[in-house]
Amino acid sequence: MTKLGQFIVVEGLEGAGKSTVIKAIQRELEAHGHELKLTREPGGTPMAEAIRDCVKHDWQDEIVTEQTELLLMYAARSQLIENTIKPALANGIWVLGDRHDWSSLAYQGGGRQVNLAHLNAIRELTLDGFTANLTIYLDINPKVGLSRAAARGELDRIEQSGLAFFERARETYLNLVKNSDSAILIDAEQSIDKVREDVITAVRQFLGMTE
Ligand code: T5A
C-alpha cells in the first residue's frame, strides 16, 4: 500500500521570506527522496489562479467586500485541496504549500475582522477537518515585511491594507502557533541564511518523526 504524502505549509506576512525558504525545503525533501508538489494560495489550479488575479487586483472604484474576499479565498482553496492536494497525498506525493488556511484566519479573520462564526462555517464546509501536517510560521514585524515587499515594487490591493491590519494578522498567527502542536515559529527578521538554517532544522525534526 502507498504511504500517504505529508502536507507542509509555510505561512507568514508579506515579505517574511516564504518563497525564499520554500526553495530550501524543496531541496531538503527531495534529498530525502520525496516526490514533491509545490502549491501556492490563493492559486495552484487554473481556476484558483484566476481567483488569485481577482483578489489581488484593484477593481477601479468597485469595492471588494470583505465577504467576497473571504468567499473567493475559500473557493480557491476548495479547488486546490480537492483537485491537487488530496490526490497528491493519496499517491504518496508530499505537498509543500506557500500559504494555506491560516492565511485566511490571519488576514480575513484577524486583519479584516470578519464575523468569526461565518468564517468558521465556511472553513468547515471547505476543509471538513483537512489540515496541514506541519506549519512553519515565519514571524516578522509587519513594518519590516512590508518594507521588503515594497522594495520589490508597487504594493497590491491586499498589501495596501495598512499597518494595523497586518498587526492584527500577526497577532492571529501568533495565537495559532501558540495553540498548535504541529506548528513551529521561526524568527524571520534574522539573516536569510539563519532563517533557512532554522527552517531546515525544523523540517529535519519533522522528517525524523515521519520516516
Ligand atoms: N491572502 C492569501 C489572504 O488574504 N487570505 C488567504 O487566505 C490567502 C491564501 C497573496 C496575498 O493574498 C493574501 C496574502 C497576500 O497578500 P502573495 O503574492 O502570495 O499574495 O504574497 P506573499 O505570500 O506575501 O508573497 P511575498 O513574496 O510578499 O512574501 P514572501 O514569499 O514571504 O517573501 P519573499 O521570500 O518573496 O521575500 C521578499 C523579499 O525579502 C527578501 C527576499 O530576498 C525578497 O526580496 N528577504 C529577506 N531580506 C532580508 N532578510 C531576510 N531574512 C529575508 N528573507 C527574504
py3Dmol code that shows the C-alpha trace and the ligand (Angstrom):
import py3Dmol

protein = """\
ATOM      1  CA  MET A   1       0.000   0.000   0.000  1.00  0.00           C
ATOM      2  CA  THR A   2       1.316   3.503  -0.873  1.00  0.00           C
ATOM      3  CA  LYS A   3       2.413   5.514   2.157  1.00  0.00           C
ATOM      4  CA  LEU A   4       0.431   8.775   2.283  1.00  0.00           C
ATOM      5  CA  GLY A   5       2.263  12.007   1.479  1.00  0.00           C
ATOM      6  CA  GLN A   6       2.637  14.765   4.057  1.00  0.00           C
ATOM      7  CA  PHE A   7       1.389  18.342   3.707  1.00  0.00           C
ATOM      8  CA  ILE A   8       3.836  21.029   4.848  1.00  0.00           C
ATOM      9  CA  VAL A   9       2.775  24.687   4.786  1.00  0.00           C
ATOM     10  CA  VAL A  10       4.815  27.869   5.090  1.00  0.00           C
ATOM     11  CA  GLU A  11       2.906  30.840   6.492  1.00  0.00           C
ATOM     12  CA  GLY A  12       3.731  34.445   7.318  1.00  0.00           C
ATOM     13  CA  LEU A  13       3.089  38.073   6.473  1.00  0.00           C
ATOM     14  CA  GLU A  14       4.211  39.770   3.240  1.00  0.00           C
ATOM     15  CA  GLY A  15       7.985  39.820   2.873  1.00  0.00           C
ATOM     16  CA  ALA A  16       8.507  37.215   5.616  1.00  0.00           C
ATOM     17  CA  GLY A  17      10.588  35.138   3.194  1.00  0.00           C
ATOM     18  CA  LYS A  18       8.196  32.277   2.373  1.00  0.00           C
ATOM     19  CA  SER A  19       9.265  31.941  -1.277  1.00  0.00           C
ATOM     20  CA  THR A  20      12.889  32.131  -0.180  1.00  0.00           C
ATOM     21  CA  VAL A  21      12.692  29.256   2.338  1.00  0.00           C
ATOM     22  CA  ILE A  22      10.408  27.100   0.187  1.00  0.00           C
ATOM     23  CA  LYS A  23      13.275  26.524  -2.246  1.00  0.00           C
ATOM     24  CA  ALA A  24      15.468  25.281   0.633  1.00  0.00           C
ATOM     25  CA  ILE A  25      12.729  22.992   1.973  1.00  0.00           C
ATOM     26  CA  GLN A  26      12.180  21.605  -1.517  1.00  0.00           C
ATOM     27  CA  ARG A  27      15.875  20.715  -1.811  1.00  0.00           C
ATOM     28  CA  GLU A  28      15.821  19.053   1.614  1.00  0.00           C
ATOM     29  CA  LEU A  29      12.711  16.954   0.949  1.00  0.00           C
ATOM     30  CA  GLU A  30      13.937  15.877  -2.477  1.00  0.00           C
ATOM     31  CA  ALA A  31      17.286  14.904  -0.973  1.00  0.00           C
ATOM     32  CA  HIS A  32      15.298  12.572   1.303  1.00  0.00           C
ATOM     33  CA  GLY A  33      13.751  11.012  -1.801  1.00  0.00           C
ATOM     34  CA  HIS A  34      10.282  12.511  -1.512  1.00  0.00           C
ATOM     35  CA  GLU A  35       8.356  13.295  -4.651  1.00  0.00           C
ATOM     36  CA  LEU A  36       7.044  16.826  -4.182  1.00  0.00           C
ATOM     37  CA  LYS A  37       4.233  19.060  -5.393  1.00  0.00           C
ATOM     38  CA  LEU A  38       4.535  22.811  -4.775  1.00  0.00           C
ATOM     39  CA  THR A  39       1.371  24.866  -4.290  1.00  0.00           C
ATOM     40  CA  ARG A  40       0.563  28.485  -3.571  1.00  0.00           C
ATOM     41  CA  GLU A  41      -2.592  30.079  -2.202  1.00  0.00           C
ATOM     42  CA  PRO A  42      -4.686  31.581  -3.410  1.00  0.00           C
ATOM     43  CA  GLY A  43      -3.933  29.681  -6.609  1.00  0.00           C
ATOM     44  CA  GLY A  44      -2.404  26.418  -7.718  1.00  0.00           C
ATOM     45  CA  THR A  45      -5.051  25.226 -10.221  1.00  0.00           C
ATOM     46  CA  PRO A  46      -6.164  27.053 -13.389  1.00  0.00           C
ATOM     47  CA  MET A  47      -9.406  28.204 -11.770  1.00  0.00           C
ATOM     48  CA  ALA A  48      -7.764  29.059  -8.440  1.00  0.00           C
ATOM     49  CA  GLU A  49      -5.121  31.113 -10.297  1.00  0.00           C
ATOM     50  CA  ALA A  50      -7.927  33.094 -11.954  1.00  0.00           C
ATOM     51  CA  ILE A  51      -9.387  33.722  -8.488  1.00  0.00           C
ATOM     52  CA  ARG A  52      -5.918  34.844  -7.322  1.00  0.00           C
ATOM     53  CA  ASP A  53      -5.881  37.501 -10.059  1.00  0.00           C
ATOM     54  CA  CYS A  54      -9.334  38.612  -8.970  1.00  0.00           C
ATOM     55  CA  VAL A  55      -8.490  39.055  -5.294  1.00  0.00           C
ATOM     56  CA  LYS A  56      -5.095  40.674  -5.708  1.00  0.00           C
ATOM     57  CA  HIS A  57      -6.146  43.416  -8.110  1.00  0.00           C
ATOM     58  CA  ASP A  58      -7.966  46.685  -7.669  1.00  0.00           C
ATOM     59  CA  TRP A  59     -11.322  46.927  -9.431  1.00  0.00           C
ATOM     60  CA  GLN A  60     -11.191  50.668 -10.113  1.00  0.00           C
ATOM     61  CA  ASP A  61     -13.753  52.222  -7.775  1.00  0.00           C
ATOM     62  CA  GLU A  62     -15.689  48.990  -7.164  1.00  0.00           C
ATOM     63  CA  ILE A  63     -15.201  47.996  -3.542  1.00  0.00           C
ATOM     64  CA  VAL A  64     -14.209  44.364  -2.958  1.00  0.00           C
ATOM     65  CA  THR A  65     -16.329  43.467   0.072  1.00  0.00           C
ATOM     66  CA  GLU A  66     -14.849  41.513   2.959  1.00  0.00           C
ATOM     67  CA  GLN A  67     -17.372  38.752   2.303  1.00  0.00           C
ATOM     68  CA  THR A  68     -16.343  38.476  -1.354  1.00  0.00           C
ATOM     69  CA  GLU A  69     -12.680  38.327  -0.433  1.00  0.00           C
ATOM     70  CA  LEU A  70     -13.347  35.611   2.155  1.00  0.00           C
ATOM     71  CA  LEU A  71     -15.506  33.511  -0.165  1.00  0.00           C
ATOM     72  CA  LEU A  72     -13.000  33.751  -3.004  1.00  0.00           C
ATOM     73  CA  MET A  73     -10.124  32.623  -0.761  1.00  0.00           C
ATOM     74  CA  TYR A  74     -12.069  29.515   0.245  1.00  0.00           C
ATOM     75  CA  ALA A  75     -13.360  28.882  -3.290  1.00  0.00           C
ATOM     76  CA  ALA A  76      -9.750  28.829  -4.494  1.00  0.00           C
ATOM     77  CA  ARG A  77      -8.750  26.623  -1.541  1.00  0.00           C
ATOM     78  CA  SER A  78     -11.506  24.129  -2.244  1.00  0.00           C
ATOM     79  CA  GLN A  79     -10.378  23.791  -5.877  1.00  0.00           C
ATOM     80  CA  LEU A  80      -6.790  23.262  -4.773  1.00  0.00           C
ATOM     81  CA  ILE A  81      -7.486  20.785  -1.980  1.00  0.00           C
ATOM     82  CA  GLU A  82      -9.840  18.563  -3.943  1.00  0.00           C
ATOM     83  CA  ASN A  83      -8.088  18.664  -7.342  1.00  0.00           C
ATOM     84  CA  THR A  84      -4.439  18.795  -6.352  1.00  0.00           C
ATOM     85  CA  ILE A  85      -3.531  18.341  -2.702  1.00  0.00           C
ATOM     86  CA  LYS A  86      -5.651  15.343  -1.709  1.00  0.00           C
ATOM     87  CA  PRO A  87      -4.907  13.343  -4.895  1.00  0.00           C
ATOM     88  CA  ALA A  88      -1.163  14.016  -4.473  1.00  0.00           C
ATOM     89  CA  LEU A  89      -1.127  12.941  -0.817  1.00  0.00           C
ATOM     90  CA  ALA A  90      -3.121   9.812  -1.638  1.00  0.00           C
ATOM     91  CA  ASN A  91      -0.425   8.891  -4.190  1.00  0.00           C
ATOM     92  CA  GLY A  92       2.388   9.300  -1.693  1.00  0.00           C
ATOM     93  CA  ILE A  93       3.457  12.697  -3.063  1.00  0.00           C
ATOM     94  CA  TRP A  94       4.381  15.322  -0.483  1.00  0.00           C
ATOM     95  CA  VAL A  95       2.856  18.773  -0.855  1.00  0.00           C
ATOM     96  CA  LEU A  96       4.678  21.966   0.087  1.00  0.00           C
ATOM     97  CA  GLY A  97       2.314  24.915   0.318  1.00  0.00           C
ATOM     98  CA  ASP A  98       3.062  28.631   0.131  1.00  0.00           C
ATOM     99  CA  ARG A  99       0.180  29.674   2.452  1.00  0.00           C
ATOM    100  CA  HIS A 100      -2.976  27.749   3.371  1.00  0.00           C
ATOM    101  CA  ASP A 101      -5.903  28.084   5.776  1.00  0.00           C
ATOM    102  CA  TRP A 102      -4.041  30.089   8.428  1.00  0.00           C
ATOM    103  CA  SER A 103      -3.680  32.923   5.907  1.00  0.00           C
ATOM    104  CA  SER A 104      -7.466  33.319   5.891  1.00  0.00           C
ATOM    105  CA  LEU A 105      -7.646  33.151   9.671  1.00  0.00           C
ATOM    106  CA  ALA A 106      -4.921  35.793   9.921  1.00  0.00           C
ATOM    107  CA  TYR A 107      -5.871  38.118   7.033  1.00  0.00           C
ATOM    108  CA  GLN A 108      -9.649  37.810   6.795  1.00  0.00           C
ATOM    109  CA  GLY A 109     -10.282  36.829  10.431  1.00  0.00           C
ATOM    110  CA  GLY A 110      -7.639  38.951  12.163  1.00  0.00           C
ATOM    111  CA  GLY A 111      -6.911  41.658   9.600  1.00  0.00           C
ATOM    112  CA  ARG A 112     -10.372  42.297   8.171  1.00  0.00           C
ATOM    113  CA  GLN A 113     -12.127  41.177  11.369  1.00  0.00           C
ATOM    114  CA  VAL A 114     -14.843  39.258   9.512  1.00  0.00           C
ATOM    115  CA  ASN A 115     -17.531  37.585  11.580  1.00  0.00           C
ATOM    116  CA  LEU A 116     -15.837  34.529  13.114  1.00  0.00           C
ATOM    117  CA  ALA A 117     -18.956  32.359  13.109  1.00  0.00           C
ATOM    118  CA  HIS A 118     -19.270  32.922   9.354  1.00  0.00           C
ATOM    119  CA  LEU A 119     -15.584  32.287   8.830  1.00  0.00           C
ATOM    120  CA  ASN A 120     -15.730  29.018  10.762  1.00  0.00           C
ATOM    121  CA  ALA A 121     -18.818  27.860   8.874  1.00  0.00           C
ATOM    122  CA  ILE A 122     -17.043  28.421   5.537  1.00  0.00           C
ATOM    123  CA  ARG A 123     -13.905  26.705   6.832  1.00  0.00           C
ATOM    124  CA  GLU A 124     -15.875  23.675   7.912  1.00  0.00           C
ATOM    125  CA  LEU A 125     -17.635  23.492   4.557  1.00  0.00           C
ATOM    126  CA  THR A 126     -14.334  23.749   2.649  1.00  0.00           C
ATOM    127  CA  LEU A 127     -11.907  21.824   4.823  1.00  0.00           C
ATOM    128  CA  ASP A 128     -14.076  19.237   6.552  1.00  0.00           C
ATOM    129  CA  GLY A 129     -11.234  18.621   9.022  1.00  0.00           C
ATOM    130  CA  PHE A 130      -8.458  18.669   6.410  1.00  0.00           C
ATOM    131  CA  THR A 131      -5.299  20.213   7.851  1.00  0.00           C
ATOM    132  CA  ALA A 132      -1.543  20.512   7.304  1.00  0.00           C
ATOM    133  CA  ASN A 133       0.807  18.009   8.953  1.00  0.00           C
ATOM    134  CA  LEU A 134       3.376  20.722   9.652  1.00  0.00           C
ATOM    135  CA  THR A 135       3.053  24.518   9.534  1.00  0.00           C
ATOM    136  CA  ILE A 136       6.184  26.646   9.508  1.00  0.00           C
ATOM    137  CA  TYR A 137       5.273  30.177  10.519  1.00  0.00           C
ATOM    138  CA  LEU A 138       7.833  32.869   9.624  1.00  0.00           C
ATOM    139  CA  ASP A 139       7.294  35.629  12.160  1.00  0.00           C
ATOM    140  CA  ILE A 140       8.087  39.194  11.156  1.00  0.00           C
ATOM    141  CA  ASN A 141       7.211  42.693  12.305  1.00  0.00           C
ATOM    142  CA  PRO A 142       4.867  43.929   9.549  1.00  0.00           C
ATOM    143  CA  LYS A 143       6.858  47.157   9.170  1.00  0.00           C
ATOM    144  CA  VAL A 144       9.918  45.103   8.209  1.00  0.00           C
ATOM    145  CA  GLY A 145       7.936  42.697   6.000  1.00  0.00           C
ATOM    146  CA  LEU A 146       6.098  45.450   4.148  1.00  0.00           C
ATOM    147  CA  SER A 147       9.290  47.391   3.525  1.00  0.00           C
ATOM    148  CA  ARG A 148      10.825  44.236   1.983  1.00  0.00           C
ATOM    149  CA  ALA A 149       7.704  43.803  -0.167  1.00  0.00           C
ATOM    150  CA  ALA A 150       7.740  47.496  -1.162  1.00  0.00           C
ATOM    151  CA  ALA A 151      11.403  47.272  -2.175  1.00  0.00           C
ATOM    152  CA  ARG A 152      10.328  44.752  -4.830  1.00  0.00           C
ATOM    153  CA  GLY A 153       7.731  47.039  -6.433  1.00  0.00           C
ATOM    154  CA  GLU A 154       4.282  48.526  -6.005  1.00  0.00           C
ATOM    155  CA  LEU A 155       2.089  47.037  -3.243  1.00  0.00           C
ATOM    156  CA  ASP A 156      -1.028  45.158  -4.419  1.00  0.00           C
ATOM    157  CA  ARG A 157      -4.614  45.624  -3.150  1.00  0.00           C
ATOM    158  CA  ILE A 158      -4.206  43.459  -0.032  1.00  0.00           C
ATOM    159  CA  GLU A 159      -0.707  44.771   0.713  1.00  0.00           C
ATOM    160  CA  GLN A 160      -2.183  48.281   0.852  1.00  0.00           C
ATOM    161  CA  SER A 161      -4.431  47.324   3.794  1.00  0.00           C
ATOM    162  CA  GLY A 162      -2.409  49.345   6.324  1.00  0.00           C
ATOM    163  CA  LEU A 163      -0.188  48.597   9.291  1.00  0.00           C
ATOM    164  CA  ALA A 164      -2.992  47.987  11.831  1.00  0.00           C
ATOM    165  CA  PHE A 165      -4.420  45.290   9.521  1.00  0.00           C
ATOM    166  CA  PHE A 166      -1.075  43.468   9.405  1.00  0.00           C
ATOM    167  CA  GLU A 167      -0.530  43.852  13.145  1.00  0.00           C
ATOM    168  CA  ARG A 168      -3.869  42.116  13.777  1.00  0.00           C
ATOM    169  CA  ALA A 169      -2.946  39.432  11.242  1.00  0.00           C
ATOM    170  CA  ARG A 170       0.368  38.832  13.012  1.00  0.00           C
ATOM    171  CA  GLU A 171      -1.384  38.609  16.388  1.00  0.00           C
ATOM    172  CA  THR A 172      -3.695  35.948  14.964  1.00  0.00           C
ATOM    173  CA  TYR A 173      -0.761  33.956  13.578  1.00  0.00           C
ATOM    174  CA  LEU A 174       0.989  34.118  16.964  1.00  0.00           C
ATOM    175  CA  ASN A 175      -2.120  32.768  18.713  1.00  0.00           C
ATOM    176  CA  LEU A 176      -2.494  29.996  16.156  1.00  0.00           C
ATOM    177  CA  VAL A 177       1.107  28.830  16.654  1.00  0.00           C
ATOM    178  CA  LYS A 178       0.753  29.010  20.428  1.00  0.00           C
ATOM    179  CA  ASN A 179      -2.284  26.732  20.323  1.00  0.00           C
ATOM    180  CA  SER A 180      -0.992  24.227  17.772  1.00  0.00           C
ATOM    181  CA  ASP A 181       1.118  21.129  18.315  1.00  0.00           C
ATOM    182  CA  SER A 182       2.004  20.833  14.618  1.00  0.00           C
ATOM    183  CA  ALA A 183       3.425  24.315  14.027  1.00  0.00           C
ATOM    184  CA  ILE A 184       6.757  25.979  14.594  1.00  0.00           C
ATOM    185  CA  LEU A 185       7.644  29.674  14.758  1.00  0.00           C
ATOM    186  CA  ILE A 186      10.818  30.897  13.066  1.00  0.00           C
ATOM    187  CA  ASP A 187      12.165  34.416  13.609  1.00  0.00           C
ATOM    188  CA  ALA A 188      12.106  35.815  10.054  1.00  0.00           C
ATOM    189  CA  GLU A 189      13.965  39.007  10.935  1.00  0.00           C
ATOM    190  CA  GLN A 190      17.252  37.093  11.158  1.00  0.00           C
ATOM    191  CA  SER A 191      19.614  36.878   8.178  1.00  0.00           C
ATOM    192  CA  ILE A 192      18.348  34.824   5.236  1.00  0.00           C
ATOM    193  CA  ASP A 193      20.982  32.163   5.980  1.00  0.00           C
ATOM    194  CA  LYS A 194      19.923  31.845   9.644  1.00  0.00           C
ATOM    195  CA  VAL A 195      16.223  31.687   8.719  1.00  0.00           C
ATOM    196  CA  ARG A 196      16.989  28.927   6.199  1.00  0.00           C
ATOM    197  CA  GLU A 197      19.063  27.048   8.783  1.00  0.00           C
ATOM    198  CA  ASP A 198      16.270  27.190  11.402  1.00  0.00           C
ATOM    199  CA  VAL A 199      13.676  26.089   8.867  1.00  0.00           C
ATOM    200  CA  ILE A 200      15.766  23.122   7.724  1.00  0.00           C
ATOM    201  CA  THR A 201      16.321  22.078  11.347  1.00  0.00           C
ATOM    202  CA  ALA A 202      12.528  22.083  11.832  1.00  0.00           C
ATOM    203  CA  VAL A 203      11.991  20.081   8.647  1.00  0.00           C
ATOM    204  CA  ARG A 204      14.631  17.514   9.671  1.00  0.00           C
ATOM    205  CA  GLN A 205      12.934  17.104  13.037  1.00  0.00           C
ATOM    206  CA  PHE A 206       9.646  16.513  11.259  1.00  0.00           C
ATOM    207  CA  LEU A 207      11.266  14.028   8.871  1.00  0.00           C
ATOM    208  CA  GLY A 208      12.655  12.175  11.885  1.00  0.00           C
ATOM    209  CA  MET A 209       9.096  11.707  13.115  1.00  0.00           C
ATOM    210  CA  THR A 210       7.623  10.610   9.794  1.00  0.00           C
ATOM    211  CA  GLU A 211      10.286   8.440   8.117  1.00  0.00           C
TER     212      GLU A 211
END
"""
ligand_1 = """\
55
T5A
N -4.149 36.077 1.309
C -3.784 34.820 0.958
C -5.268 36.317 2.098
O -5.614 37.471 2.392
N -6.000 35.244 2.546
C -5.685 33.957 2.199
O -6.402 33.016 2.606
C -4.533 33.740 1.380
C -4.155 32.343 0.990
C -1.067 36.510 -1.606
C -1.877 37.580 -0.914
O -3.125 37.039 -0.553
C -3.350 37.213 0.825
C -1.985 37.325 1.424
C -1.216 38.038 0.360
O -1.426 39.428 0.499
P 1.382 36.667 -2.477
O 1.961 37.382 -3.645
O 1.422 35.187 -2.479
O -0.102 37.150 -2.320
O 2.007 37.334 -1.205
P 3.054 36.780 -0.240
O 2.794 35.333 0.004
O 3.052 37.629 0.960
O 4.399 36.917 -1.058
P 5.661 37.761 -0.761
O 6.565 37.476 -1.923
O 5.333 39.190 -0.465
O 6.247 37.211 0.568
P 7.296 36.075 0.836
O 7.200 34.967 -0.167
O 7.137 35.717 2.259
O 8.689 36.796 0.710
P 9.919 36.509 -0.296
O 10.574 35.221 0.024
O 9.469 36.749 -1.701
O 10.875 37.668 0.197
C 10.534 39.020 -0.014
C 11.820 39.846 -0.169
O 12.509 39.877 1.065
C 13.819 39.336 0.917
C 13.790 38.491 -0.356
O 15.062 38.403 -0.952
C 12.788 39.259 -1.207
O 13.386 40.313 -1.882
N 14.101 38.539 2.121
C 14.926 38.919 3.092
N 15.684 40.012 3.255
C 16.411 40.108 4.393
N 16.440 39.138 5.366
C 15.697 38.013 5.231
N 15.704 37.082 6.197
C 14.886 37.874 4.072
N 14.032 36.903 3.625
C 13.560 37.344 2.453
"""
view = py3Dmol.view(width=600, height=400)
view.addModel(protein, "pdb")
view.setStyle({"model": 0}, {"cartoon": {"style": "trace"}})
view.addModel(ligand_1, "xyz")
view.setStyle({"model": 1}, {"stick": {}})
view.zoomTo()
view.show()
